[in-house]
Structure formats: C-alpha cells, structure tokens
C-alpha cells in the first residue's frame, strides 16, 4: 500500500525527531506547498482568493494562536478577536504615523503590541483558571473594543473608529492583486505555522502541556508557572495580532471595532474545537470547515428548498446555519473531542494496517 513505513529506518536521533518522520508525509506536505504556492495562483479566481483562500489562511493563523494558549497550555480564552483588533489597529498606526515603516515590520510590531496586551490580560491566570479565567479574558474583549471606539487617536481621529488601511508595498512592489495578497498571507502563515509546530515540540511546548495536564505537578518538578503561562498568553496574542493585521491589510482593507466582536472570538474557538484542540493541523482543518460550511449551506439549502418547495428565505438559511454549528459542536465534543485532526490520525493508522484486521 501507499502509506506503509516498511523499509524506512532511522539512523540518528535527529532523523527520528523530524516534524514529518514518515516519507509519505514529507512528500504530501511538499505537494501541498507546491499546490498552494504555484497551482492556486494560476488556477483560482478572484472570488476564491478574496472570499475563501485569504480568510481561510488568516483565521487558521488566529486559530493556531488560540490553540497554543488553550490546546497546549490549557488556559481558556474568549478574547481572540480583541487581540486581533489590537494587531489590526497597531499595524495601521505604525504605517500612518511612522513614515517609511516597512509593512512587514509593522506586522511584527503589531504582533508584539498584541503580545504585550495579552500578557496584561493573562495575569489573572496566575490565580484563577478554567471558567473563571475565560470570564477574565472576556473582559479584554469588551475593554479593547471600548478603547478603540472611545479614543479617536487610535483610529487617526475617526469619529466612528473605522479605519481604511493604506496599500501594501514591499521593496517597491505593490501588492494590489488578490493573487499577490494571497501569496503574501500564505508565506507569513506557512512560516509562523512552522515556528509553532517546532515550538510545541520544544522544551517550552512540553512545559505548556505539563501545566495543562496538572499545574501543581508541573510546579513540583520545577516548571515556573508564571513564566510558562504568561509566555503562552504572549505568543498566542502575537499570532492573533499578526492575524488581525493581515485581516485588515490583506483581506478587508477597512475595519471597525465592532467587526472584532465576541462572535468572532467564538468563531475562532469553534475552529479549534472542530479541528482539534492541541493540534496545529487541526487549526487549519477547523478553519476550512467553519468557513466552507456556510458557503455549502448557502448553495445547498436554496437548492433543497426549490426541490422540496420549502419556504427557505435568507433569514431561515442563516438560522439553519447557526443550528448546524451548534449541532456540530455538540457532536465533536461527545463523539470525537479531539476533532478532525484525530479523525485524520485514525485514518492514517488504518491505512498502515489495511487490509489486515485492526
């Protein structure tokens, strides 16, 4: 069979500890990257870039950030959208107020700004956890949106808080076309996803998982809880901040504080629940599922309505989408708590043994 490891021998610890130790996985990742960087820019339409591919990559990055905090470090958070808002407005201010600031440096500084805010709101995690910590991070959601609305300086004296970001230019090259913005977002997301994958396999990642599993035992064996938890909040907020900057500059072009509402935070949370908590791959799978499901329902439900002569209007379709989301969340929590990533892992394990009994 194609997915067999027979004859693949490791002769060093470095080879055994690769991110993708199985040859078929490495081939699959290379083919996927070729398809993403070469095939998609040539084959996809502007609708695919603007409505599907770019938001998919941006929300995957935000989901990775939340997965680092919730999936690996075990710290519940409901403020992902707020940290995205910090990144979006910080990148905008760096571009508007600092003449000649490179856009990539603005994205990095926006992530660092969001990381600082994340550390501030992560301080309660030193004393509380679980549901109470989720409520504490919920304060960030309301406080940050309130600040963006009430302080005109942050939106360059816009009365409503709405900002229109300048165009993207790197080394004299303008990124106006959807294909160019897609490639920029893809490069940033691929790089940060690789960094996250290596990070969770490092000493830092093992410390996060030890705190997640049992923080008292982790402290007993010498892990510093304050440093570990605040580092998780900082890195998670950094990823969400960069995602927010890309959301404003590469996706919408114009954003408002109310666009980073609690609904967006729940949407990102649903992505890691459906995709897989504690999985970098699950962040991508969950983002794809949550983004593609409404598009599928928008096409399928009117067709079903016409076929069965049911009175489905736009409001009914929207309500059915919410019902389907709720049902799927309950399904994954009950049937497969580890989400789509676990189903993919089970499928690979079955391929290794097929056609023999399991």
N, C-alpha and C positions, 0 to 999 in steps of 0.2 A: 504493500500500500504506500501511498504518497507520504503519509505522516507517520513514519517509523524512524526510530533513533538507532536502529541496528547499524553497527559499524562506526558510530560517532564516539570516538574515545577522547578523553581529556587527559592531557599530559602535564598540566600545571594548574595551580590554584586560580591563576588569573583567567585561564580558559574556562574553568568550571564556574567562575563567578561572573561571567558575562551577563549583560542585560538580557540577551537572547541566546542562551546556550545551545538551543536546538537549531540545526542548519535550516530547516524548513521555515522557522520563524524569522530568521535573518533574511531569507530570500523573500518571504512575504512582505516584510517591512520595506525592503528595498523597492519591490514592485509597487507598493502602496505610495512611497515617496515619489517614484517616477510618475505614477498616475496623477498625484496631486500637483507636482511642480511642472510637469510637461504636458500631460494629456488634457487635464482640466482647462488650463488657459487657452488651449486650442479648440476644444470641443464645446465648452459650456457657453451658454448665452448670458447676456447681461442680467436677465431675470435670475438665473441661477446664482450669479455672483452676488447680486445685491440682496436677494431675498432668502437665500439658503446657505451658500458656502461661507460668506463673510460672517454673518451672525452665528453660524454653527461653530466656527473657529473661535470667535470671541467668547461665546458662552462656554465653550469647552475649557478655555483658559480660566474663566471665573470659577467653573466647577472644579478644576484642579486646585485652585486656591482654597475653596471651601473643603474639598476632600482632604487636603493637608491638615487643616485645622480639626475637622470633625471626624474624618475617616481614620486618620493616622494618629492624631494627638488626643482624640476623644473629647474635644471641647466644643460644645454645641454653640452655634452662632446663627442668628437671624438678621445679621446686618451686612450681608454680602453686597447688596445693591448700594448701601450707603458708602462703602469703601470704593465701589466703582464710581460713584459720584465724586468722591474726593479725587480720584485719579483723573477723571474727565476734566473737572474744573481746575485742578492743579496744572495739568498739561496745557490747558487753554491760557492760564495766566502766565506760565513760563514763556509761551510763544508770543503773547501780546505785549508783555512788559519787559522782556529781555530781548533786545534787538540782536538778531543774528544767532539766536539759540537754535542749534540743530534739533530737528524734530525727534530723532531717536534719543537724544539726551533729555528732551522734555518728557518723553515716555518713561525713561528710567527715573528721573526726578519725581515724576508723578507717582510712580510706584513706591519710591522711598517716602514721599509725603504720606501716602496712604498707609504705609507700614508704621510710621510714627503715630498716626491716629489709631491704628489697630492696636498698638502697644498700650495706648492710653485707655482704650475701652477693654483691653484684655486684663487689666489689673484686677478686676473683681474675680477673675478665675483663680486667683491665689487663695481666696477664702470660700468661694461658692462653686458649685458645679451642677451639671445636669440641667433640669428645667429652670432653676433659678439663674444659671449663667445665660441660658437662652433669653430670658427676660431682660437681663442686664445688657446683652448685646442688642436687644431690641431698642434700647434707649438710643443707641448710636443711629439707628435707622431714622428715628424721628428728630433727634437733635441735629444731625448733619443736614438733613433736608431743610430744617428750620433755619439753620445758619446760612445756607445758600440762598434762601428766599429773603431773609431779613438784612443781610449785609450786601449792599449793591456793589461794593468794591470787588467781591469775588466773581461777579458776572460782568465786570467792566461797566458798572453803573447802569445795568439794565434793570428797569423797574420791575419786570416780571421774573427776572432770574434766568431768562432764556439766553443762551449763547450760540453764536454761529462761528464755528471754528475756521481758521484760515486753511488754505490749501496745503497739501503735503509736498515738500520739496526736499530731496536728499541729493547732495553733491551736484546741485544744479539740475537734477532730473525731477520733473513734476509727475506726481502720481495722481493723475486725474481719472484715467480709465478704470473701470471696475476690475479688469484683469490685473492691473498694476497694484491696486489696493489689495486685491486678494493675495497676490504673491508676497506683498509686504507683511500682511497679517499672518500668512502661512509660515513665513520664515521665523517670525517672532514667536509664534505659538509652538512651532516644532522645537526651537531652541529651548524655550522655557519648559516644555514638556520633558525634554531630555534631561534638563537640570533637575526637575522634580523627581523623575524616575531614579536618577542616581542618588538624590538626596535621601529618599525614603529607604534606600539600601545602605546608607552610611550609618555612622555612629549616632548622628543626630536623629535619623529616622527610627533607629532601634530604641532610642531614648523616648521618642514620641509614643511608640507603640507600647513601651513599658508603662508609661504614665497612663495611657488609655486603658490598659488591661487592669492595672491596680496601682494607683499612685502611691499608696502607703508603702507597698513592697518596693516600688521603684526608688523611693526616697531612702529606704533602708539599705539598698545596695549601692547608694552613692550618687544617684541621679538628682541634680538640683532642680527641684520642681519649678521655682520661679523662673530660672533661665530657660528651661525647656518649654514651659507654657507660653511665655512671652515671645520666645523665638517662633513658635508655631503661629501665634497671632500676627507677628510681624511679617513672616513670609507669606502667609495666607493673604493678608491685606495687600502686600506688594503685588501678588498675582492678580488680585481683584482690581487694584489700582491701574495696572497696565491694561487689563481688560476694559476698564472704564475709559481710559484714554483712547484705545482702539475703537471702542463703541462710539465715541464722539467724533473722532477724526476720520475713521475709515468706513464707518457704517452709516450713521445718521447725518453727520455734518452739522446738525443743530440739535441741542439737547436742552432740557429744562429740569429743574429739581424734582418736580412731580413724576418725571419719567423714571426716576430711580426709587420707586415706591416699594412698599412691603410686598406687593405682588411679585415684583422681580426677584426679591430675596427668596420667596417661597418657590419661585420657578427654578432658581439655581439649586435650592435644596432638593426639589423633586428630581432634578437631573442626577444627583449623586445617589439618591435612593433607588431610582430605577436602573441607573447604570451600574452601580456597585459602590458601596461605601468602603473606603480604603483601597481604591484601585484607580490608577492613572488611566488605564484603558476604559474603565467604567465611566470616567468623566466624559470621554468622547462619545461612548455609546449612549449615555443618558442624554447628552446634549442633542445628538442626532435624533433620538427617539422623541424627545419633547418638542423639538422644532418641526419634525416631519409629520407627527401625528395630526396637528391641526390642519396642515395642508391636505393630508389624506382625507380627513373628515370633511373638509370644505368641498372636496370633489365627490366623495362617496355619498354623503348624506343627501345632497340635492338629486343625485342620480337615483338613489333609493326612493326618495320622495316622489320623483317622476314615475318610477317603475310601479310603486305601490299606491300612487295617488294619495300621498300623505301631505298634510299642510305644514311643511317644514319651511319656515322663513329664516331670515338671518339670526334673529334672537333665539329661535329654537335650536339652531345649529350651535350657537355659542353656549347655550345651556347644556346641550348634549356633550360638548367638548369638556366642560367642567365635570360633568358626571363621569365621563370616561377617565379623566385624570384621577379623580378620587377613587374609582374602582381599581385602576391600575396600581395606585399607591398601596391600597389595602392588599391587592393580590401579591405584590412583591414583598411586602412586609410579612405576609403569612406564609406564602409558598416558597419564595426564594429571597431571603433578606439580603443576600449579597448581590442581587441584581443580575443584569445582563452579563456582566463580566464573569460571574460564577457559571452561568449557563454556557458561555463560550469555553471556559476552562473544562467543564464537564464534557462538552462536545469533543474537545481535543483528547481528553483521556479515553473516550470511547473509540476514537479513530486509531489510537495506539494499539488497541486490542482487537478491533474488528477484523475478521468475523468471528473471533473466538468468544465464548461466553464471559461475562463480566463477573 
